[in-house]
Amino acid sequence: MKKVLLAAVLMGMTLTACTNKQTTNEDMNTTLQLTLEWDKVFPQSDKVDHKKVTFKNRFGIELAADLYKPKGVKDKLPAIACSGPFGAVKEQSSGLYAQTMAERGFLTIAFDPSYTGESGGEPRYVSSPDINTEDFSAAIDYLMSRDDVNPDRVGILGVCGWGGIALNAAALDPRIKATVATTMYDMSRVSQNGYHDDGDSKEARDEMRKFLAEQRLKDYQSGSYERAGGVVEDPTDAPWFVQQYHAYYKTKRGYHARSLNSNEGWNKTSVLPWLNAGFLKFTNEIDNAVLILHGEKAHSRYFGITAFENMTGEKVNLQGQDENLQPLNAPLAEPFILNCGNKQLYIVPGATHCDLYDGGEQSYIPFDKLDTFFQENLK
């Protein structure tokens, strides 16, 4: 049960009511509060143009995004929508991916999901398998409608929990011609079963259901939503992967004032819909290209392995790994690559979960590989 609760708590990494400067931008025709100055955790590139844009999903929620476009390019471009990690904002990892891919010739956006960051939606700091999947399709609507985008060449990239959401979107939306899920989580699986499925029992889920039912009543009666807390302030006695989260979200490396994970976390009841979700059920029916990218040392790697196996029917056999796909005495000397039609699994040697947020100390993100994948499949 503790491990199932831990999943909910980790989902519970949210932004407080930390307000950003009110900025007007009549061209956007938006009522959102948008910070137009550069406030990312990564340096601004001089190779791309950047601006804020907004668009609405089919639930009527207005989403805020950073748009990155290669300088001086007038042709219609292939485009990529990026989001994640789960509980992060576009000023963190997804923005880095978006800006870097724009340097390589793509028009990209990094967007804040509904109810978080600079995007709209009330109440704040909640997540939804349905609405968050819709957020990706709404981003596709926006990109396909731009005059400078080739509408037949659009893809998506999701980081961490948004890697799983990207696969869910790709299973639903055939307009998504290429999908990358990097250092992915299956948020319904970890919510329902705990890490490595150690809490996969009716008893554990019943305890979680009881806890959440009591919490929603408390929230209703108090008129406010209790927060689950973001990444722990003191990681000394925390599991090693939580220490890695701390090293990203709680330090200069990745801290951001609007990031849920850097601050007070999601609403505690945000885990509710994931407990009931039949997530990733139809990924075996994705016709378009998919790349699942993971780190060899990532605690979350089993999510990507299972997703690839379920999507393709291909069994993954990583030499030097135990049955839980954890490294033994034979670390990977080179990337592990498994192809099955237009689906590919790519394991980065030595990389942990958070190394694929920003590259870590060894520049682990294989941007050349991402460039090749999108160039080959967005055509």
Buried (B, 14 or more C-beta within 10 A) or exposed (E): BEBBBBBBBBBBBBBBEEEBEEBEBEEBEBEBBBBEEEEBBBEEBEBBBBEBBBBBBEEEBBBBBBBBBBEEBEEBBBBBBBBBBBBBBBBBBBBBBBBBBBBBBBBBBBBBBBBBBBBBBEEBBBBBBEBBBBBBBBBBBBBBEBEEBBEEBBBBBBBBBBBBBBBBBBBBBEBBBBBBBBBBBBBBBBBBBBBBBBBBBEEBBEBBBEBBEEBBEBBEEEEEBBBBBBBBEEBEEBEEBBBBBBBBBBEEBBBBBBBBBBBBBBBBBBBBBBBEBEBBEEBEEBEBBBBBBBBBBBBBBBBBBBBBBBBBEBEBEBEEBEEEBBBEEEEBEEBBEBEBEBBBBBBBBBBBBBBBBBBBEEEBBBBEBBBEBBBEBBE
